Amino acid sequence: MEEGLDIALNGHKGTRVYERKADGDFEAHLVALSCSKPPEGHAQGSLRLLADKAVELQYIESVSHETIRRILKKTKSSLGGKLAGSSHPAKMPVL
């Protein structure tokens, strides 16, 4: 209550700043990688496999599987349901 009623009820706003590691170039590489064949011994890729492969190919220094999920989710929604020049709905690989 020393800082006011609003702070007491709602708390402090977060002040931590995160540097964005994934740029458009990385996102393009990631989409291409997610569309490629899964590694041998796997029926389909996983977010962790994609993260490991992106680091192995030196697309990025380090990345979490959660970041991979967010990028692919954002990319899928940004397609707007259609590929350029196509009347068929866009399909992303199941991970």
N, CA, C and O atoms as a DFTB+ gen file, in Angstrom:
380 C
 N C O
     1  1       0.817      -1.188       0.000
     2  2       0.000       0.000       0.000
     3  2       0.867       1.261       0.000
     4  3       0.361       2.346      -0.286
     5  1       2.162       1.142       0.315
     6  2       3.027       2.325       0.380
     7  2       3.162       3.007      -0.979
     8  3       3.396       4.214      -1.039
     9  1       3.018       2.250      -2.078
    10  2       3.194       2.807      -3.423
    11  2       1.873       3.185      -4.079
    12  3       1.869       3.627      -5.228
    13  1       0.775       3.026      -3.398
    14  2      -0.515       3.413      -3.946
    15  2      -1.429       2.234      -4.160
    16  3      -0.989       1.087      -4.232
    17  1      -2.694       2.529      -4.260
    18  2      -3.716       1.508      -4.399
    19  2      -3.593       0.736      -5.716
    20  3      -3.770      -0.482      -5.733
    21  1      -3.292       1.434      -6.822
    22  2      -3.174       0.787      -8.134
    23  2      -2.067      -0.269      -8.123
    24  3      -2.266      -1.376      -8.624
    25  1      -0.917       0.059      -7.562
    26  2       0.195      -0.897      -7.487
    27  2      -0.180      -2.049      -6.560
    28  3       0.148      -3.200      -6.847
    29  1      -0.860      -1.758      -5.461
    30  2      -1.269      -2.798      -4.515
    31  2      -2.218      -3.794      -5.177
    32  3      -2.144      -4.993      -4.909
    33  1      -3.102      -3.309      -6.034
    34  2      -4.080      -4.184      -6.685
    35  2      -3.528      -4.879      -7.924
    36  3      -3.823      -6.051      -8.157
    37  1      -2.729      -4.170      -8.719
    38  2      -2.290      -4.693     -10.018
    39  2      -0.828      -5.100     -10.079
    40  3      -0.421      -5.775     -11.025
    41  1      -0.033      -4.711      -9.100
    42  2       1.375      -5.074      -9.097
    43  2       2.189      -4.189     -10.025
    44  3       1.654      -3.300     -10.688
    45  1       3.494      -4.447     -10.063
    46  2       4.412      -3.690     -10.905
    47  2       4.417      -4.254     -12.319
    48  3       4.217      -5.452     -12.523
    49  1       4.642      -3.397     -13.270
    50  2       4.787      -3.818     -14.658
    51  2       6.187      -4.410     -14.828
    52  3       7.148      -3.901     -14.251
    53  1       6.305      -5.470     -15.607
    54  2       7.595      -6.105     -15.836
    55  2       8.578      -5.151     -16.500
    56  3       8.209      -4.394     -17.397
    57  1       9.823      -5.191     -16.056
    58  2      10.835      -4.292     -16.601
    59  2      11.925      -5.042     -17.354
    60  3      12.838      -4.423     -17.901
    61  1      11.840      -6.352     -17.388
    62  2      12.872      -7.139     -18.053
    63  2      12.739      -6.986     -19.563
    64  3      11.637      -7.063     -20.107
    65  1      13.859      -6.771     -20.231
    66  2      13.876      -6.595     -21.683
    67  2      14.605      -7.784     -22.302
    68  3      15.709      -8.133     -21.883
    69  1      13.982      -8.398     -23.295
    70  2      14.572      -9.538     -23.982
    71  2      15.042      -9.117     -25.365
    72  3      14.341      -8.409     -26.088
    73  1      16.235      -9.563     -25.718
    74  2      16.753      -9.292     -27.062
    75  2      16.196     -10.353     -28.012
    76  3      16.264     -11.549     -27.728
    77  1      15.657      -9.916     -29.113
    78  2      15.085     -10.839     -30.092
    79  2      16.210     -11.480     -30.899
    80  3      16.998     -10.786     -31.541
    81  1      16.277     -12.817     -30.860
    82  2      17.322     -13.534     -31.593
    83  2      16.856     -13.965     -32.983
    84  3      17.651     -14.018     -33.922
    85  1      15.572     -14.271     -33.107
    86  2      15.051     -14.805     -34.368
    87  2      14.595     -13.677     -35.281
    88  3      13.653     -12.951     -34.965
    89  1      15.273     -13.537     -36.419
    90  2      14.879     -12.522     -37.398
    91  2      14.156     -13.196     -38.561
    92  3      13.947     -14.409     -38.550
    93  1      13.786     -12.426     -39.538
    94  2      13.053     -12.944     -40.687
    95  2      13.824     -14.000     -41.456
    96  3      13.235     -14.959     -41.955
    97  1      15.140     -13.832     -41.558
    98  2      15.973     -14.796     -42.269
    99  2      15.929     -16.148     -41.553
   100  3      15.780     -17.189     -42.191
   101  1      16.059     -16.123     -40.228
   102  2      15.988     -17.368     -39.461
   103  2      14.618     -18.015     -39.614
   104  3      14.519     -19.232     -39.770
   105  1      13.560     -17.207     -39.568
   106  2      12.209     -17.739     -39.699
   107  2      12.021     -18.422     -41.050
   108  3      11.374     -19.466     -41.133
   109  1      12.579     -17.842     -42.106
   110  2      12.481     -18.452     -43.439
   111  2      13.209     -19.796     -43.472
   112  3      12.698     -20.772     -44.022
   113  1      14.402     -19.840     -42.881
   114  2      15.149     -21.106     -42.807
   115  2      14.361     -22.139     -42.000
   116  3      14.329     -23.318     -42.355
   117  1      13.736     -21.699     -40.929
   118  2      12.989     -22.610     -40.072
   119  2      11.780     -23.200     -40.797
   120  3      11.515     -24.397     -40.686
   121  1      11.058     -22.381     -41.527
   122  2       9.902     -22.878     -42.279
   123  2      10.360     -23.899     -43.318
   124  3       9.741     -24.951     -43.474
   125  1      11.439     -23.590     -44.023
   126  2      11.964     -24.534     -45.016
   127  2      12.393     -25.836     -44.337
   128  3      12.145     -26.923     -44.858
   129  1      13.032     -25.722     -43.182
   130  2      13.478     -26.897     -42.445
   131  2      12.290     -27.725     -41.970
   132  3      12.341     -28.954     -41.998
   133  1      11.220     -27.061     -41.536
   134  2      10.040     -27.788     -41.049
   135  2       9.317     -28.507     -42.180
   136  3       8.606     -29.481     -41.933
   137  1       9.486     -28.046     -43.410
   138  2       8.852     -28.688     -44.564
   139  2       9.692     -29.826     -45.138
   140  3       9.218     -30.571     -45.997
   141  1      10.919     -29.965     -44.678
   142  2      11.792     -31.016     -45.207
   143  2      11.451     -32.361     -44.565
   144  3      10.670     -32.429     -43.616
   145  1      12.045     -33.424     -45.095
   146  2      11.814     -34.761     -44.574
   147  2      12.339     -34.858     -43.146
   148  3      13.365     -34.260     -42.823
   149  1      11.643     -35.607     -42.286
   150  2      12.126     -35.780     -40.911
   151  2      13.396     -36.624     -40.897
   152  3      13.657     -37.361     -41.848
   153  1      14.183     -36.525     -39.836
   154  2      15.409     -37.313     -39.747
   155  2      15.113     -38.809     -39.804
   156  3      14.024     -39.256     -39.446
   157  1      16.091     -39.562     -40.254
   158  2      15.923     -41.000     -40.347
   159  2      15.634     -41.574     -38.963
   160  3      16.258     -41.191     -37.973
   161  1      14.687     -42.490     -38.915
   162  2      14.295     -43.088     -37.649
   163  2      13.134     -42.372     -36.984
   164  3      12.663     -42.797     -35.930
   165  1      12.667     -41.282     -37.595
   166  2      11.535     -40.529     -37.047
   167  2      10.440     -40.456     -38.098
   168  3      10.702     -40.156     -39.263
   169  1       9.213     -40.733     -37.676
   170  2       8.085     -40.656     -38.604
   171  2       7.778     -39.215     -38.966
   172  3       7.376     -38.923     -40.092
   173  1       7.968     -38.310     -38.007
   174  2       7.758     -36.883     -38.251
   175  2       8.679     -36.103     -37.337
   176  3       9.196     -36.629     -36.352
   177  1       8.875     -34.839     -37.679
   178  2       9.750     -34.004     -36.875
   179  2       9.077     -33.567     -35.592
   180  3       7.861     -33.682     -35.441
   181  1       9.880     -33.065     -34.670
   182  2       9.341     -32.503     -33.437
   183  2       9.944     -31.116     -33.260
   184  3      10.913     -30.763     -33.933
   185  1       9.381     -30.351     -32.375
   186  2       9.903     -29.009     -32.122
   187  2      11.330     -29.066     -31.605
   188  3      12.163     -28.239     -31.977
   189  1      11.614     -30.032     -30.755
   190  2      12.980     -30.174     -30.211
   191  2      13.967     -30.563     -31.310
   192  3      15.088     -30.056     -31.354
   193  1      13.538     -31.473     -32.204
   194  2      14.411     -31.855     -33.323
   195  2      14.685     -30.658     -34.228
   196  3      15.814     -30.468     -34.680
   197  1      13.664     -29.854     -34.496
   198  2      13.845     -28.655     -35.325
   199  2      14.791     -27.670     -34.658
   200  3      15.644     -27.083     -35.325
   201  1      14.652     -27.480     -33.349
   202  2      15.530     -26.566     -32.620
   203  2      16.974     -27.052     -32.695
   204  3      17.885     -26.269     -32.961
   205  1      17.178     -28.352     -32.459
   206  2      18.529     -28.916     -32.518
   207  2      19.131     -28.791     -33.915
   208  3      20.308     -28.461     -34.057
   209  1      18.332     -29.053     -34.940
   210  2      18.814     -28.987     -36.326
   211  2      19.154     -27.553     -36.722
   212  3      20.141     -27.325     -37.421
   213  1      18.354     -26.587     -36.286
   214  2      18.630     -25.182     -36.599
   215  2      19.959     -24.739     -35.995
   216  3      20.707     -23.989     -36.621
   217  1      20.254     -25.199     -34.784
   218  2      21.532     -24.872     -34.143
   219  2      22.661     -25.609     -34.856
   220  3      23.719     -25.031     -35.103
   221  1      22.442     -26.881     -35.189
   222  2      23.456     -27.679     -35.887
   223  2      23.835     -27.054     -37.232
   224  3      25.007     -27.045     -37.609
   225  1      22.841     -26.534     -37.950
   226  2      23.094     -25.906     -39.252
   227  2      23.562     -24.459     -39.117
   228  3      23.779     -23.776     -40.119
   229  1      23.716     -23.998     -37.890
   230  2      24.214     -22.660     -37.558
   231  2      23.306     -21.548     -38.096
   232  3      23.781     -20.485     -38.498
   233  1      21.985     -21.811     -38.098
   234  2      21.032     -20.768     -38.437
   235  2      20.908     -19.783     -37.284
   236  3      20.590     -18.610     -37.481
   237  1      21.167     -20.282     -36.069
   238  2      21.046     -19.485     -34.855
   239  2      21.951     -20.120     -33.802
   240  3      22.214     -21.322     -33.845
   241  1      22.426     -19.307     -32.858
   242  2      23.359     -19.817     -31.844
   243  2      22.680     -20.776     -30.876
   244  3      23.225     -21.836     -30.566
   245  1      21.501     -20.413     -30.399
   246  2      20.712     -21.285     -29.527
   247  2      19.257     -20.884     -29.648
   248  3      18.941     -19.721     -29.900
   249  1      18.363     -21.861     -29.464
   250  2      16.925     -21.588     -29.565
   251  2      16.172     -22.677     -28.805
   252  3      16.586     -23.836     -28.802
   253  1      15.081     -22.310     -28.173
   254  2      14.271     -23.284     -27.446
   255  2      13.174     -23.840     -28.347
   256  3      12.800     -23.231     -29.350
   257  1      12.673     -24.998     -27.969
   258  2      11.576     -25.584     -28.738
   259  2      10.328     -24.703     -28.651
   260  3       9.512     -24.695     -29.573
   261  1      10.175     -23.968     -27.555
   262  2       9.017     -23.076     -27.407
   263  2       9.095     -21.913     -28.397
   264  3       8.071     -21.487     -28.931
   265  1      10.299     -21.397     -28.646
   266  2      10.478     -20.341     -29.640
   267  2      10.140     -20.872     -31.030
   268  3       9.509     -20.181     -31.830
   269  1      10.559     -22.092     -31.310
   270  2      10.243     -22.731     -32.593
   271  2       8.726     -22.828     -32.755
   272  3       8.199     -22.532     -33.827
   273  1       8.022     -23.240     -31.697
   274  2       6.567     -23.360     -31.749
   275  2       5.908     -22.020     -32.045
   276  3       5.008     -21.934     -32.881
   277  1       6.364     -20.964     -31.349
   278  2       5.769     -19.647     -31.548
   279  2       5.992     -19.138     -32.970
   280  3       5.088     -18.559     -33.572
   281  1       7.187     -19.353     -33.506
   282  2       7.493     -18.886     -34.861
   283  2       6.635     -19.620     -35.878
   284  3       6.066     -18.995     -36.774
   285  1       6.534     -20.943     -35.751
   286  2       5.748     -21.715     -36.711
   287  2       4.258     -21.393     -36.587
   288  3       3.548     -21.363     -37.592
   289  1       3.785     -21.156     -35.377
   290  2       2.388     -20.778     -35.188
   291  2       2.118     -19.427     -35.832
   292  3       1.108     -19.247     -36.512
   293  1       3.022     -18.478     -35.617
   294  2       2.874     -17.141     -36.197
   295  2       2.937     -17.214     -37.717
   296  3       2.164     -16.542     -38.400
   297  1       3.834     -18.009     -38.246
   298  2       3.999     -18.145     -39.690
   299  2       2.752     -18.745     -40.317
   300  3       2.305     -18.302     -41.374
   301  1       2.197     -19.748     -39.665
   302  2       0.994     -20.390     -40.189
   303  2      -0.160     -19.401     -40.229
   304  3      -0.890     -19.350     -41.219
   305  1      -0.341     -18.619     -39.179
   306  2      -1.454     -17.672     -39.153
   307  2      -1.227     -16.507     -40.108
   308  3      -2.190     -15.915     -40.596
   309  1       0.027     -16.171     -40.382
   310  2       0.294     -15.042     -41.277
   311  2       0.071     -15.399     -42.742
   312  3       0.012     -14.509     -43.590
   313  1      -0.053     -16.688     -43.051
   314  2      -0.336     -17.097     -44.425
   315  2      -1.765     -16.759     -44.808
   316  3      -2.100     -16.731     -45.993
   317  1      -2.601     -16.504     -43.831
   318  2      -3.975     -16.122     -44.106
   319  2      -4.809     -17.231     -44.706
   320  3      -5.859     -16.965     -45.290
   321  1      -4.366     -18.469     -44.576
   322  2      -5.151     -19.589     -45.070
   323  2      -4.928     -19.891     -46.546
   324  3      -5.454     -20.884     -47.049
   325  1      -4.162     -19.062     -47.254
   326  2      -3.924     -19.304     -48.677
   327  2      -2.455     -19.059     -49.019
   328  3      -1.821     -18.148     -48.488
   329  1      -1.943     -19.872     -49.895
   330  2      -0.614     -19.640     -50.441
   331  2      -0.734     -18.639     -51.576
   332  3      -1.780     -18.556     -52.221
   333  1       0.299     -17.896     -51.821
   334  2       0.276     -16.910     -52.910
   335  2      -0.002     -17.612     -54.235
   336  3       0.691     -18.562     -54.598
   337  1      -1.006     -17.146     -54.946
   338  2      -1.326     -17.702     -56.254
   339  2      -2.081     -19.013     -56.215
   340  3      -2.255     -19.650     -57.254
   341  1      -2.535     -19.434     -55.041
   342  2      -3.248     -20.700     -54.927
   343  2      -4.601     -20.469     -54.274
   344  3      -4.740     -19.616     -53.397
   345  1      -5.589     -21.230     -54.702
   346  2      -6.907     -21.101     -54.083
   347  2      -7.129     -22.170     -53.030
   348  3      -8.205     -22.228     -52.434
   349  1      -6.120     -23.032     -52.782
   350  2      -6.228     -24.086     -51.783
   351  2      -5.699     -23.587     -50.448
   352  3      -4.734     -22.823     -50.423
   353  1      -6.304     -23.997     -49.334
   354  2      -5.814     -23.579     -48.020
   355  2      -4.381     -24.037     -47.799
   356  3      -3.993     -25.118     -48.243
   357  1      -3.605     -23.224     -47.118
   358  2      -2.212     -23.562     -46.805
   359  2      -2.179     -24.696     -45.801
   360  3      -2.997     -24.746     -44.883
   361  1      -1.240     -25.599     -45.974
   362  2      -1.090     -26.696     -45.028
   363  2       0.335     -26.674     -44.500
   364  3       1.295     -26.625     -45.268
   365  1       0.458     -26.710     -43.192
   366  2       1.755     -26.774     -42.542
   367  2       1.953     -28.216     -42.081
   368  3       0.973     -28.905     -41.795
   369  1       3.183     -28.681     -42.004
   370  2       3.421     -30.052     -41.548
   371  2       3.031     -30.196     -40.086
   372  3       3.155     -29.253     -39.306
   373  1       2.569     -31.357     -39.727
   374  2       2.215     -31.644     -38.344
   375  2       3.487     -31.969     -37.599
   376  3       4.241     -32.857     -37.996
   377  1       3.725     -31.249     -36.516
   378  2       4.944     -31.487     -35.728
   379  2       4.620     -32.179     -34.451
   380  3       5.517     -32.463     -33.658
